[in-house]
Amino acid sequence: MKNKSIYLDTCSYNRPFDDQTQLRISLETQAKLFIQSLIKDNKLDLVYSYVCFYENYINPFENKKLSIFEFSGNAKYYVIENDTILLKANTIVKNGIKPIDALHLSCAINAEADYFITVDDGILKYSTEEIKIFDPITFIKHIKHWEKHGGKDD
């Protein structure tokens, strides 16, 4: 069976560097690190994009930038800008999503990723039939349910 593919937005990559004294952040960090282990173990295929690359490039914190850059080497798919992505992003923006977040979503949709992972509450409120959007914790629950039921989505 083909691996499921996953796209993590920049706020997900940065979650382990956030203030871990907050329970939500700590739990999301643990779930995100588990997702990374699934990617490293070739149980999920990582989709990375020019938008992730750009946002990481402008990150002022060298340790964060280097860590995220090194992990991006695990990507199986790399999305580059094209007109389809830009048009779709413009449509997503009309639904109240910030432009950079709309580009992330559009890249994931264009790559036909199965899942989009974020810790951004604004994106988590967005709904589309084109991709499943999860926070890291809910994704772990979903993937465990998926495995338990023989790879069948609800």
Rosetta constraint file for C-alpha pairs under 8 A:
AtomPair CA 3 CA 42 HARMONIC 7.92 0.50
AtomPair CA 3 CA 43 HARMONIC 6.17 0.50
AtomPair CA 3 CA 44 HARMONIC 5.47 0.50
AtomPair CA 3 CA 45 HARMONIC 6.22 0.50
AtomPair CA 4 CA 43 HARMONIC 7.75 0.50
AtomPair CA 4 CA 44 HARMONIC 5.42 0.50
AtomPair CA 4 CA 45 HARMONIC 6.17 0.50
AtomPair CA 4 CA 113 HARMONIC 7.60 0.50
AtomPair CA 4 CA 114 HARMONIC 6.00 0.50
AtomPair CA 4 CA 115 HARMONIC 7.91 0.50
AtomPair CA 5 CA 44 HARMONIC 5.63 0.50
AtomPair CA 5 CA 45 HARMONIC 4.44 0.50
AtomPair CA 5 CA 46 HARMONIC 5.81 0.50
AtomPair CA 5 CA 47 HARMONIC 6.66 0.50
AtomPair CA 5 CA 113 HARMONIC 4.98 0.50
AtomPair CA 5 CA 114 HARMONIC 5.19 0.50
AtomPair CA 5 CA 115 HARMONIC 6.46 0.50
AtomPair CA 6 CA 44 HARMONIC 6.71 0.50
AtomPair CA 6 CA 45 HARMONIC 6.07 0.50
AtomPair CA 6 CA 46 HARMONIC 5.18 0.50
AtomPair CA 6 CA 47 HARMONIC 5.85 0.50
AtomPair CA 6 CA 113 HARMONIC 5.58 0.50
AtomPair CA 6 CA 114 HARMONIC 5.93 0.50
AtomPair CA 6 CA 115 HARMONIC 4.74 0.50
AtomPair CA 6 CA 116 HARMONIC 5.95 0.50
AtomPair CA 6 CA 117 HARMONIC 7.30 0.50
AtomPair CA 7 CA 46 HARMONIC 6.09 0.50
AtomPair CA 7 CA 47 HARMONIC 4.97 0.50
AtomPair CA 7 CA 48 HARMONIC 6.49 0.50
AtomPair CA 7 CA 108 HARMONIC 5.98 0.50
AtomPair CA 7 CA 113 HARMONIC 6.53 0.50
AtomPair CA 7 CA 115 HARMONIC 6.18 0.50
AtomPair CA 7 CA 116 HARMONIC 4.87 0.50
AtomPair CA 7 CA 117 HARMONIC 6.13 0.50
AtomPair CA 8 CA 12 HARMONIC 5.95 0.50
AtomPair CA 8 CA 13 HARMONIC 6.88 0.50
AtomPair CA 8 CA 47 HARMONIC 7.70 0.50
AtomPair CA 8 CA 48 HARMONIC 7.65 0.50
AtomPair CA 8 CA 116 HARMONIC 5.95 0.50
AtomPair CA 8 CA 117 HARMONIC 4.76 0.50
AtomPair CA 8 CA 118 HARMONIC 6.28 0.50
AtomPair CA 9 CA 13 HARMONIC 6.71 0.50
AtomPair CA 9 CA 52 HARMONIC 6.75 0.50
AtomPair CA 9 CA 101 HARMONIC 7.96 0.50
AtomPair CA 9 CA 104 HARMONIC 6.41 0.50
AtomPair CA 9 CA 116 HARMONIC 7.53 0.50
AtomPair CA 9 CA 117 HARMONIC 6.41 0.50
AtomPair CA 9 CA 118 HARMONIC 5.72 0.50
AtomPair CA 10 CA 14 HARMONIC 6.29 0.50
AtomPair CA 10 CA 52 HARMONIC 5.91 0.50
AtomPair CA 10 CA 55 HARMONIC 6.94 0.50
AtomPair CA 10 CA 56 HARMONIC 7.38 0.50
AtomPair CA 10 CA 118 HARMONIC 7.96 0.50
AtomPair CA 11 CA 15 HARMONIC 6.09 0.50
AtomPair CA 11 CA 118 HARMONIC 6.51 0.50
AtomPair CA 11 CA 119 HARMONIC 6.33 0.50
AtomPair CA 11 CA 120 HARMONIC 6.94 0.50
AtomPair CA 12 CA 32 HARMONIC 7.11 0.50
AtomPair CA 12 CA 117 HARMONIC 6.92 0.50
AtomPair CA 12 CA 118 HARMONIC 5.30 0.50
AtomPair CA 12 CA 119 HARMONIC 5.85 0.50
AtomPair CA 13 CA 32 HARMONIC 7.99 0.50
AtomPair CA 13 CA 68 HARMONIC 6.56 0.50
AtomPair CA 14 CA 18 HARMONIC 6.87 0.50
AtomPair CA 14 CA 64 HARMONIC 7.28 0.50
AtomPair CA 14 CA 68 HARMONIC 7.95 0.50
AtomPair CA 15 CA 25 HARMONIC 6.95 0.50
AtomPair CA 15 CA 28 HARMONIC 7.28 0.50
AtomPair CA 15 CA 29 HARMONIC 5.70 0.50
AtomPair CA 15 CA 32 HARMONIC 7.82 0.50
AtomPair CA 15 CA 119 HARMONIC 7.86 0.50
AtomPair CA 16 CA 20 HARMONIC 7.63 0.50
AtomPair CA 16 CA 26 HARMONIC 7.82 0.50
AtomPair CA 16 CA 29 HARMONIC 5.06 0.50
AtomPair CA 16 CA 32 HARMONIC 7.96 0.50
AtomPair CA 16 CA 33 HARMONIC 7.94 0.50
AtomPair CA 17 CA 64 HARMONIC 7.29 0.50
AtomPair CA 18 CA 25 HARMONIC 7.08 0.50
AtomPair CA 19 CA 25 HARMONIC 7.01 0.50
AtomPair CA 19 CA 26 HARMONIC 7.89 0.50
AtomPair CA 20 CA 25 HARMONIC 5.79 0.50
AtomPair CA 20 CA 26 HARMONIC 4.85 0.50
AtomPair CA 21 CA 25 HARMONIC 7.64 0.50
AtomPair CA 21 CA 26 HARMONIC 6.86 0.50
AtomPair CA 22 CA 26 HARMONIC 6.18 0.50
AtomPair CA 23 CA 27 HARMONIC 6.12 0.50
AtomPair CA 24 CA 28 HARMONIC 6.05 0.50
AtomPair CA 25 CA 29 HARMONIC 5.97 0.50
AtomPair CA 26 CA 30 HARMONIC 6.35 0.50
AtomPair CA 27 CA 31 HARMONIC 6.27 0.50
AtomPair CA 27 CA 137 HARMONIC 7.19 0.50
AtomPair CA 28 CA 32 HARMONIC 5.96 0.50
AtomPair CA 28 CA 119 HARMONIC 7.65 0.50
AtomPair CA 28 CA 135 HARMONIC 7.58 0.50
AtomPair CA 28 CA 136 HARMONIC 5.72 0.50
AtomPair CA 28 CA 137 HARMONIC 5.85 0.50
AtomPair CA 29 CA 33 HARMONIC 6.09 0.50
AtomPair CA 29 CA 136 HARMONIC 7.97 0.50
AtomPair CA 30 CA 34 HARMONIC 6.24 0.50
AtomPair CA 31 CA 35 HARMONIC 6.25 0.50
AtomPair CA 31 CA 136 HARMONIC 5.31 0.50
AtomPair CA 31 CA 137 HARMONIC 5.39 0.50
AtomPair CA 31 CA 140 HARMONIC 6.74 0.50
AtomPair CA 32 CA 36 HARMONIC 6.26 0.50
AtomPair CA 32 CA 136 HARMONIC 5.45 0.50
AtomPair CA 32 CA 137 HARMONIC 7.71 0.50
AtomPair CA 33 CA 37 HARMONIC 6.31 0.50
AtomPair CA 34 CA 38 HARMONIC 6.41 0.50
AtomPair CA 35 CA 39 HARMONIC 6.37 0.50
AtomPair CA 35 CA 136 HARMONIC 7.58 0.50
AtomPair CA 35 CA 140 HARMONIC 7.62 0.50
AtomPair CA 36 CA 40 HARMONIC 6.14 0.50
AtomPair CA 37 CA 41 HARMONIC 5.98 0.50
AtomPair CA 38 CA 42 HARMONIC 6.25 0.50
AtomPair CA 38 CA 43 HARMONIC 5.07 0.50
AtomPair CA 38 CA 44 HARMONIC 5.75 0.50
AtomPair CA 39 CA 43 HARMONIC 5.73 0.50
AtomPair CA 39 CA 44 HARMONIC 4.77 0.50
AtomPair CA 39 CA 45 HARMONIC 6.02 0.50
AtomPair CA 39 CA 46 HARMONIC 6.40 0.50
AtomPair CA 39 CA 74 HARMONIC 7.19 0.50
AtomPair CA 40 CA 74 HARMONIC 6.68 0.50
AtomPair CA 45 CA 75 HARMONIC 6.84 0.50
AtomPair CA 45 CA 76 HARMONIC 5.78 0.50
AtomPair CA 45 CA 77 HARMONIC 7.76 0.50
AtomPair CA 46 CA 74 HARMONIC 6.69 0.50
AtomPair CA 46 CA 75 HARMONIC 4.56 0.50
AtomPair CA 46 CA 76 HARMONIC 5.52 0.50
AtomPair CA 46 CA 77 HARMONIC 6.56 0.50
AtomPair CA 47 CA 75 HARMONIC 5.56 0.50
AtomPair CA 47 CA 76 HARMONIC 6.18 0.50
AtomPair CA 47 CA 77 HARMONIC 4.76 0.50
AtomPair CA 47 CA 78 HARMONIC 5.89 0.50
AtomPair CA 47 CA 79 HARMONIC 7.35 0.50
AtomPair CA 47 CA 108 HARMONIC 7.26 0.50
AtomPair CA 47 CA 111 HARMONIC 7.44 0.50
AtomPair CA 47 CA 113 HARMONIC 7.04 0.50
AtomPair CA 48 CA 52 HARMONIC 6.55 0.50
AtomPair CA 48 CA 53 HARMONIC 7.81 0.50
AtomPair CA 48 CA 72 HARMONIC 6.79 0.50
AtomPair CA 48 CA 75 HARMONIC 5.89 0.50
AtomPair CA 48 CA 76 HARMONIC 7.97 0.50
AtomPair CA 48 CA 77 HARMONIC 6.22 0.50
AtomPair CA 48 CA 78 HARMONIC 4.91 0.50
AtomPair CA 48 CA 79 HARMONIC 6.27 0.50
AtomPair CA 49 CA 53 HARMONIC 6.31 0.50
AtomPair CA 49 CA 78 HARMONIC 5.27 0.50
AtomPair CA 49 CA 79 HARMONIC 4.43 0.50
AtomPair CA 49 CA 80 HARMONIC 6.19 0.50
AtomPair CA 49 CA 104 HARMONIC 7.71 0.50
AtomPair CA 49 CA 107 HARMONIC 6.69 0.50
AtomPair CA 50 CA 54 HARMONIC 5.99 0.50
AtomPair CA 50 CA 78 HARMONIC 7.56 0.50
AtomPair CA 50 CA 79 HARMONIC 6.22 0.50
AtomPair CA 50 CA 80 HARMONIC 5.49 0.50
AtomPair CA 50 CA 81 HARMONIC 6.81 0.50
AtomPair CA 51 CA 55 HARMONIC 6.14 0.50
AtomPair CA 51 CA 100 HARMONIC 7.66 0.50
AtomPair CA 51 CA 103 HARMONIC 6.96 0.50
AtomPair CA 51 CA 104 HARMONIC 6.39 0.50
AtomPair CA 52 CA 56 HARMONIC 6.02 0.50
AtomPair CA 52 CA 104 HARMONIC 7.58 0.50
AtomPair CA 53 CA 57 HARMONIC 5.98 0.50
AtomPair CA 53 CA 69 HARMONIC 7.79 0.50
AtomPair CA 54 CA 58 HARMONIC 6.45 0.50
AtomPair CA 55 CA 59 HARMONIC 6.40 0.50
AtomPair CA 56 CA 65 HARMONIC 5.67 0.50
AtomPair CA 56 CA 68 HARMONIC 7.18 0.50
AtomPair CA 56 CA 69 HARMONIC 7.34 0.50
AtomPair CA 57 CA 65 HARMONIC 6.83 0.50
AtomPair CA 59 CA 64 HARMONIC 7.54 0.50
AtomPair CA 59 CA 65 HARMONIC 5.98 0.50
AtomPair CA 60 CA 65 HARMONIC 7.67 0.50
AtomPair CA 61 CA 65 HARMONIC 6.11 0.50
AtomPair CA 62 CA 66 HARMONIC 5.98 0.50
AtomPair CA 63 CA 67 HARMONIC 6.16 0.50
AtomPair CA 64 CA 68 HARMONIC 6.16 0.50
AtomPair CA 65 CA 69 HARMONIC 6.00 0.50
AtomPair CA 66 CA 70 HARMONIC 6.03 0.50
AtomPair CA 67 CA 71 HARMONIC 6.31 0.50
AtomPair CA 68 CA 72 HARMONIC 6.16 0.50
AtomPair CA 69 CA 73 HARMONIC 7.03 0.50
AtomPair CA 77 CA 111 HARMONIC 7.81 0.50
AtomPair CA 79 CA 107 HARMONIC 6.32 0.50
AtomPair CA 79 CA 110 HARMONIC 8.00 0.50
AtomPair CA 79 CA 111 HARMONIC 6.71 0.50
AtomPair CA 81 CA 85 HARMONIC 6.49 0.50
AtomPair CA 81 CA 86 HARMONIC 7.45 0.50
AtomPair CA 82 CA 86 HARMONIC 6.49 0.50
AtomPair CA 83 CA 87 HARMONIC 6.08 0.50
AtomPair CA 84 CA 88 HARMONIC 6.12 0.50
AtomPair CA 84 CA 110 HARMONIC 7.68 0.50
AtomPair CA 85 CA 89 HARMONIC 6.03 0.50
AtomPair CA 85 CA 103 HARMONIC 7.05 0.50
AtomPair CA 85 CA 106 HARMONIC 5.37 0.50
AtomPair CA 85 CA 107 HARMONIC 6.05 0.50
AtomPair CA 85 CA 110 HARMONIC 6.48 0.50
AtomPair CA 86 CA 90 HARMONIC 6.27 0.50
AtomPair CA 86 CA 103 HARMONIC 7.07 0.50
AtomPair CA 86 CA 106 HARMONIC 7.54 0.50
AtomPair CA 87 CA 91 HARMONIC 6.51 0.50
AtomPair CA 88 CA 92 HARMONIC 6.28 0.50
AtomPair CA 88 CA 106 HARMONIC 5.79 0.50
AtomPair CA 89 CA 93 HARMONIC 6.13 0.50
AtomPair CA 89 CA 99 HARMONIC 7.08 0.50
AtomPair CA 89 CA 102 HARMONIC 4.81 0.50
AtomPair CA 89 CA 103 HARMONIC 5.13 0.50
AtomPair CA 89 CA 105 HARMONIC 7.35 0.50
AtomPair CA 89 CA 106 HARMONIC 5.35 0.50
AtomPair CA 90 CA 94 HARMONIC 6.58 0.50
AtomPair CA 90 CA 99 HARMONIC 7.62 0.50
AtomPair CA 90 CA 102 HARMONIC 7.39 0.50
AtomPair CA 91 CA 95 HARMONIC 7.13 0.50
AtomPair CA 92 CA 96 HARMONIC 7.27 0.50
AtomPair CA 92 CA 97 HARMONIC 6.25 0.50
AtomPair CA 92 CA 102 HARMONIC 5.60 0.50
AtomPair CA 92 CA 106 HARMONIC 7.86 0.50
AtomPair CA 93 CA 97 HARMONIC 4.73 0.50
AtomPair CA 93 CA 98 HARMONIC 6.02 0.50
AtomPair CA 93 CA 99 HARMONIC 5.85 0.50
AtomPair CA 93 CA 102 HARMONIC 5.90 0.50
AtomPair CA 95 CA 126 HARMONIC 7.94 0.50
AtomPair CA 97 CA 101 HARMONIC 6.40 0.50
AtomPair CA 97 CA 102 HARMONIC 5.90 0.50
AtomPair CA 97 CA 122 HARMONIC 6.97 0.50
AtomPair CA 97 CA 123 HARMONIC 6.74 0.50
AtomPair CA 97 CA 126 HARMONIC 7.77 0.50
AtomPair CA 98 CA 102 HARMONIC 6.04 0.50
AtomPair CA 99 CA 103 HARMONIC 6.27 0.50
AtomPair CA 100 CA 104 HARMONIC 6.48 0.50
AtomPair CA 101 CA 105 HARMONIC 6.29 0.50
AtomPair CA 101 CA 123 HARMONIC 7.35 0.50
AtomPair CA 102 CA 106 HARMONIC 5.96 0.50
AtomPair CA 103 CA 107 HARMONIC 6.03 0.50
AtomPair CA 104 CA 108 HARMONIC 6.32 0.50
AtomPair CA 105 CA 109 HARMONIC 6.16 0.50
AtomPair CA 105 CA 116 HARMONIC 7.39 0.50
AtomPair CA 106 CA 110 HARMONIC 5.93 0.50
AtomPair CA 107 CA 111 HARMONIC 6.12 0.50
AtomPair CA 108 CA 112 HARMONIC 6.21 0.50
AtomPair CA 108 CA 113 HARMONIC 5.37 0.50
AtomPair CA 108 CA 115 HARMONIC 7.98 0.50
AtomPair CA 108 CA 116 HARMONIC 6.82 0.50
AtomPair CA 108 CA 131 HARMONIC 7.83 0.50
AtomPair CA 109 CA 113 HARMONIC 6.08 0.50
AtomPair CA 109 CA 130 HARMONIC 6.34 0.50
AtomPair CA 109 CA 131 HARMONIC 6.34 0.50
AtomPair CA 112 CA 131 HARMONIC 7.73 0.50
AtomPair CA 113 CA 131 HARMONIC 6.98 0.50
AtomPair CA 114 CA 131 HARMONIC 5.91 0.50
AtomPair CA 114 CA 132 HARMONIC 6.46 0.50
AtomPair CA 115 CA 131 HARMONIC 5.93 0.50
AtomPair CA 115 CA 132 HARMONIC 4.94 0.50
AtomPair CA 115 CA 133 HARMONIC 5.96 0.50
AtomPair CA 115 CA 134 HARMONIC 7.29 0.50
AtomPair CA 116 CA 131 HARMONIC 6.81 0.50
AtomPair CA 116 CA 132 HARMONIC 6.10 0.50
AtomPair CA 116 CA 133 HARMONIC 4.73 0.50
AtomPair CA 116 CA 134 HARMONIC 6.23 0.50
AtomPair CA 117 CA 133 HARMONIC 6.00 0.50
AtomPair CA 117 CA 134 HARMONIC 5.09 0.50
AtomPair CA 117 CA 135 HARMONIC 5.47 0.50
AtomPair CA 117 CA 136 HARMONIC 6.13 0.50
AtomPair CA 117 CA 139 HARMONIC 7.61 0.50
AtomPair CA 118 CA 123 HARMONIC 7.25 0.50
AtomPair CA 118 CA 124 HARMONIC 7.13 0.50
AtomPair CA 118 CA 133 HARMONIC 7.51 0.50
AtomPair CA 118 CA 134 HARMONIC 6.39 0.50
AtomPair CA 118 CA 135 HARMONIC 5.10 0.50
AtomPair CA 118 CA 136 HARMONIC 6.89 0.50
AtomPair CA 119 CA 124 HARMONIC 7.47 0.50
AtomPair CA 119 CA 135 HARMONIC 5.34 0.50
AtomPair CA 119 CA 136 HARMONIC 7.22 0.50
AtomPair CA 120 CA 124 HARMONIC 6.25 0.50
AtomPair CA 121 CA 125 HARMONIC 6.37 0.50
AtomPair CA 122 CA 126 HARMONIC 6.95 0.50
AtomPair CA 124 CA 133 HARMONIC 6.50 0.50
AtomPair CA 124 CA 134 HARMONIC 6.68 0.50
AtomPair CA 124 CA 135 HARMONIC 7.15 0.50
AtomPair CA 127 CA 133 HARMONIC 7.49 0.50
AtomPair CA 128 CA 132 HARMONIC 7.50 0.50
AtomPair CA 134 CA 138 HARMONIC 5.96 0.50
AtomPair CA 134 CA 139 HARMONIC 5.44 0.50
AtomPair CA 135 CA 139 HARMONIC 6.10 0.50
AtomPair CA 136 CA 140 HARMONIC 6.34 0.50
AtomPair CA 137 CA 141 HARMONIC 6.56 0.50
AtomPair CA 138 CA 142 HARMONIC 6.12 0.50
AtomPair CA 139 CA 143 HARMONIC 6.05 0.50
AtomPair CA 140 CA 144 HARMONIC 6.12 0.50
AtomPair CA 141 CA 145 HARMONIC 6.22 0.50
AtomPair CA 142 CA 146 HARMONIC 6.03 0.50
AtomPair CA 143 CA 147 HARMONIC 6.10 0.50
AtomPair CA 144 CA 148 HARMONIC 6.15 0.50
AtomPair CA 145 CA 149 HARMONIC 6.22 0.50
AtomPair CA 146 CA 150 HARMONIC 6.41 0.50
AtomPair CA 146 CA 151 HARMONIC 4.89 0.50
AtomPair CA 146 CA 152 HARMONIC 5.66 0.50
AtomPair CA 146 CA 153 HARMONIC 5.98 0.50
AtomPair CA 147 CA 151 HARMONIC 5.30 0.50
AtomPair CA 147 CA 152 HARMONIC 7.85 0.50
